[in-house]
Each structure stands twice: as structure tokens, then as C-alpha cells.
């Protein structure tokens, strides 16, 4: 087995949507995959089966990324024993902070509880799950955060979500600077509008929204998960070894 095929990536929220495609794209690049899921074990196991059909190893573990207090026990009690059993190691190489939810409400109507939920899932996880992972992440590895095109493209109804994602983009640069001594690269991928179940399937299922976004996108359509997953997977390869502290928007040229 060559060096590439022994690399291991951890993908949060890997059981559906964009996370599912990221996990499968990583396997296609020759990486072994650990994916987390919040509650849908069946869907997570289907992703594991798809990865195994590619010829790579994969495991699925439960994790609620909104529960920062559980991160340390997740690594010590779940992740490390699992990768010892399945991959014969105690380290992994790449962390992809993908798990997330959306709140589609105006600035005026968003509640404190909704804001705090977004904050915990997107920013606290990006900060503290990454922090906990450092004890188990190999030098010369990497971290990829998933942000959003909405930090650049202003679309009413996503003020809270986009504000928190913008903070995650700033965090990316600080992490890249501070982890440079370990040669750990940190980048952020910002998808444009995607036809997934995110936000209640707003882009996928609302014909007017879908057509409206396609009409302001240079390539003439909304995005699909496989438009983004392959970019994230590329960042977890040696070919991307000189890409660091970057925000990479994958939007087809939306709202130029």
C-alpha cells in the first residue's frame, strides 16, 4: 500500500448531502475515511458501503458537533479505539469540518437560541473540535473548513448563518499561521448555492429560488454536491501542498 492510500481523513456530517460527497471523493483520491453522523446511522453505513465498494476502508461514528463538552471523549473513547482497530494507527491526517445546519430567517426574526445553535455547530466546532484533533493529527496534515458563498453574496434570510461562517473564515487564517510549524495546512471552501436538503431543501426544491440563482450564475445552474466534494478532496492531497490559509469559493461564478 503506497503512502497516499494510508492517509486518513475525518469528515464531520458525512452521512448526507455535501458531507457524503466529500467522503466519497476522498476515497476516490485514495484516502481512508472516518465519517461522523448525528443520528442517521443507516445513511452513514450506506456511505461506508459506497466507500468500501471503491476499495477504501471507512468507518462511521456518532457525534453531535453542537456538544463541545463531548469532543474530548469523542476522540479518546470513540475515534482512537476505532482507528486502532480498523486502520492499525492512532493518528489521522485530515480533518474536514463539514457538519452544519442552516437557519433561513431575516435578521429581525432570528432568535437568540437559533443564533447560539448556529454558533455552536459552525464556529465552536471549527475552533474546539480542531483544537482537540491536534493531539491526534499527523504533522504535514491538514484542516478544511466548509464555509459558504453567503459570506460574499448577500442573500436576505441568512444573516446569522453567514456572519458565523465569516468568523470561521477568519479563524482559518489564524489556525494556518499558528499550525504552520507543524506543516498543517488550513483552508476554507465556500460553496455557492447547492441543490441539497440544506436549509430545508430551499435551493433544491423551490423552483423560483433555483432558477433565480441559476440566472445570476455564470455557468448557468445551481451547484451540486459533487461540484464541491472533489475540491475538498484535492486539498487533502500532496498536489495541494502549497495551498494554505485560502478561501476557495466553489460557486460556478455566482453573483459576479
N, C-alpha and C positions, 0 to 999 in steps of 0.2 A: 504494500500500500504506500503510495507516494505521500509527500508532505502535504499537498493540497487536500487529499482525501481524509487526512486525520484532523483537519481543523473542525472545530465545533462551534456552532452559533446558538445562542439563546434568543428566542423570539417571544416577546410577550403578546398575548392576544392573538395567538397563531391558529385558532380553530376556524376562523371565518374571514370573509372579506379580504381586505388588503393583507392582513397578517397571514392568512392561508397562502396567498400567492407568494409572499415573501419567503415563507418556509419552504415551499416547493421550489422556488427559484434558487434558493441557497443550495438545496440538494442537487439541483441540476448543475451547479457550479462545483460540485464535488465535496460539499461540506456535510458533516453530520449535524443533526438539528435537535435541539430541545425546544419544545413549544409549550407555552402555558395557556390555560383556559380558565375562565371564571367559573362556569357551571356546566357547559355543554360537553361532557366527556365523550359522547358518541361522535360529535363533529370533530373533536380533537383526534380521536382514534382513526377517523377516516383520513385525516391529513397524514397521520403517521403511516397508514397503509399506503397512501399515494407516494410518500417519500420512499418507503421500502420497495415499492414497485420500480422506482428509479434506480435502485441498487444501493441506496444510502441507509444508514441507521437513523432512527428517530425515536424520541420518547415524548410523552405529554404529561405535564404536571399541573395540578390546580394551583392557582394564585389569584388573589384579588388585589390588584395593584393599588386600590384605594386604601388598603390597610398597611400603612407604613410600618406599624409596630410589628408586623409579621415578616418583614423582609429578611431579617437575620435568621430566623428559624427556617424560612423557606430554603435558604442556601445550606444551612448546616444540617437540617433534618430531612430535606427532600432532595434538593438538587445534587449535592455532593455524593450521597449514597447512591443515587440513581446513575450518575455518570461513572462512578466507580464500577457499578455492576454492568452497565451496558457498553461503556467506552474504555474501561480499564485506565482511568485517569482521574485526577481530582481538579483539573483545570479546564477552562474553556477559552475560546479565542475572541468571540464577538458577541456583543450584546446589542439587540435591536429593541429599543423601547417603542413599541407599536401600540399596545393596548390603549383603547380610548373610547370615549363616548362623546356625543355632541348634544348641545342644548340649542334649539332653534327658537330663540325668543329675542324680542327687542331689548335694547339696553334698559329701557324704562321698566320692563316687566320681569326681568331676570331676578330671581330671589337670592338671598344670601346662601341658602342651602344649596341651590344649583351651582352657584359660583364656587363654593367650597368643594363640592364634589368634583367639578372640573379641575380645580387647583390640585386636589389630592391625586387624581388619576393621571393628569398630564405633567404637572410640574414637580410635585413631591416625588412621584415615581421616577421621573427623569433625573432628579437630584439624588434621592436616597437609595433607590434600587441600584443605580450606577455606583454609588458610594460603597454599598455592601458588596457589589460584584468585584470590586478591586482586589479583594483578598483571594479571589479565585480566577481572575482574568490573567491570561498569559501576557507578558511583555510582547510588544510588537503586534498586539491585537487591535481591536477597535470597538467603538461605540457608534451606533447610528440611531439618532432620534427621528421620530416621524412628527413633523410639524404640519403646516397647511399653507396652501396658496393664499388663504384668507389673511395672513399677516401682511400681505401686499395688496391683495384685491379686496376692496371694501364692499361687503355684501350684507346689507342690513339683516339683523337677526342672529349674528354670530359675534357680537361684541365681546362677550365673556370668553368664549372659546378662543377667538383669535388673539385677544390680549394675553391669555395664558400661554398660548403657543409662541407668541413673540418673546415672552420671557424665556421659554425653552431654547429659542434660537440664540439668545444672549448667553445662556448657560453653556451652550455648545462651545462657544469660543473660549470661555473660561476653563472648561474642562480640557479642551485641546491644549491650551497653554500649560496648565498645571500638570497634565499627564504626559507631556512631551518627553520628560526624562526617561519614562518607561517605554517610549516609542509607541504609545497607544494613541491612535488617531480617533478624533471625534468629529463627526459630521452630522448634518441635519438634512433630511429630504422633505421637501414641501410639496405634496401632491396638489394639483388643481382639483376641480370638482370631479368626483368619481361616481360611477353608477354602481353603488353598493347599498347595503342596508343601513349605512351610517346616517344618522340624523333622521331615522325613521324611513329611510329609502327616498328622501326628498328628491335627489337628483335622478335616481333610477326610475322612480315611479310617477313623478309629476311631469307630464308631457310638456307643459308650458315651461317649467324650470329647465328641463333637459334641452329643449330647443333653444331657449334663451341663452343658455351657457354655450351651446354649440355655435350659436350665431356670433358670439364675441370671442371665439377661439380660433386662432389662425389655421389650425388643422381641421376645423370644421366639425368637431364632435366633442362629447364629454369623454373623460378618461375611463379606463377600465383597470381593475387591479393589476393585470399583467403588464400594464404600461409602467407601473411603479416598482413592482417586486424585483424585476430584473436589474433596475438601477441600484436598489438597496443591496442586492446580492453582489453586484460588481464592486461596491465599496468594501465588501468583505473578501477581497482577493488581493494578491500581491500586485496585480496590474494597477490597482488604485492606491498603491503605497505612498504616493506623494500628494494625495488629496487629503487635506486636513483643515479643520475649522471652517468648512464651507457650508453655505446654504444652497442646496441644489433643488431648484423648482422643477417639477415634472408635471407640466400643465398643458402641453401642446400649444403654448403661446396664448394662454387665456388672458383676456383684458389687457392687451398690449397698448 
